Amino acid sequence: MSDAEKVPPHIDGHSVDDHMLVGRTLWAILIIAAVAGAVAGLVGGAFRWALERTDRWRTDMVEWAHTQHLWGWLVPVVVSAAAAAAAAAIARWQPLSAGSGIQHVEAVDRDEADPPPLSVVPARFVGGLLSVGASGMVLGREGPTVHMAATIGAAAGRLARLPRDEIRLLQTVLSGTGLAVAFNAPIGAVFFIFEEVTKKFRLREAIVTMVAVAIGVGVSRLLIGDEPDFLHLGPVESPPLTTVPIFVVFGLVVGLLGVVYNRLILLTLDLFDAIDKLPAVLKAAIIGAVIGGVLFGDPRMAGGGDVLAQTILAGQHIALPAAFLYVAVRFAAGPISYSAGTSGGIFAPILALGALMGMIGGQITDAVVPGLPQDLTSAMAIVGMSALFASIVRAPFTGLVLVIEMTAITSVTIPMLISGAMAVVVASGLRSPPIYDALRVRMLRHHAAEAEAEADRGGPDRGGAG
């Protein structure tokens, strides 16, 4: 046999043996991703189940407090303060459990940070129940769920003794499973991976993501059921093409508000970091106490906002003065809650805030634009959710698909595309960075500063959440 005959055939510059090796490796990754997805679905489903019951307990507690006429207002204040302080103490023990966690997932995907240790899972689970559930802070369940799932993916890779790149792959892929479980939105979660986390499409990663998300959501539905997040919504007619200019203007306004919200998050984080004379646990307790007072006034002004969004999407309109008050309170309470340094995300509060903006926009449009063929309030509430998400997160397709899956309504897809595009144009034109890019940069700077401080003290580098 000649030397030429000994050379294996090549396909696209790679030998057949290379392609076989890739195939065998892919099958191994798929099996590991499926197992990790099942575990993430179980943990994420249990977290949602527990959080729903914690939310009901909080609502019952506030209702009971209203029956105690003299001192009842103290109950939610004390409970929220204590829960926020406990959540902050957990974040002090495991710094990576503070905040959303999505910025850390993105940093790991870029090889800018190490994959999270397994201790993040219990810290996120308990810390999230305290901060998102018991305290009622304006935070979302998706941040803790995404980070717990990513941690499970990284742990599975380490257990299988995979190379670092494959561990990072599983961490990234499983983060999408976490988002899918958090919102029962598997397709939106796949978009989230490629539009927000990796910012590029790779077929191999897509296949692993699809398997992990499918298994994870399937397992979670055994615990939380298979229904859209927002139920009992009436039919929403598709707005006529003559309303396109209305949705263009609406998208521009929402985009501008998204820029302000982004900057407010970063400003409050810097402000509370600058108050370094107060311990982190005490700062969180103070914020929790304020949120407790808000809860006593009106529970829908605090919390993740699911109940408020459900109310709006179900067609129960809120009077304009009250709606403006809701927007003002939640617009400030969201960034303030996030600055407490406890476990919690920003997706869910963004969606509720967008629904509020849409309801206001619909009522104003109905009043100032004569001869409209239909009431646009419900349509604009749905559009507002995706448009505000597009402006703040800068992932318009993820927001659009996420909202469609959560509402099971597709009749306003065209207005969602138009307003989402305008929101992104405004945010990009004003050079407002996507929120998770900004938070990731901030986190890495915080890590670097802590490492430098530890080096100056001659102590070990323990890192932090940033």
Secondary structure, DSSP 8 states (H G I E B T S, - for coil): --HHHHS--EETTEEHHHHHHHHHHHHHHHHHHHHHHHHHHHHHHHHHHHHHHHHHHHHHHHHHHTT-TTTTTHHHHHHHHHHHHHHHHHHHHSGGGSB-SHHHHHHHHTTSS----TTHHHHHHHHHIIIIIIS--S-BSHHHHHHHHHHHHHHHHHHTT--HHHHHHHHHHHHHHHHHHHHT-HHHHHHHIIIIISSS--HHHHHHHHHHHHHHHHHHHHHH-S--SS-S--------GGGHHHHHHHHHHHHHHHHHHHHHHHHHHHHHHH-TTS-HHHHHHHHHHHHHHHHHH-GGGSSSSHHHHHHHHTT----HHHHHHHHHHHHHHHHHHHTT--B-BSHHHHHHHHHHHHHHHHHHHHHHSTT-SS--HHHHHHHHHHHHHHHHH--HHHHHHHHHHHHT--TTHHHHHHHHHHHHHHHHHTT---HHHHHHHHHHHHHHHHHHHHHHHT--------
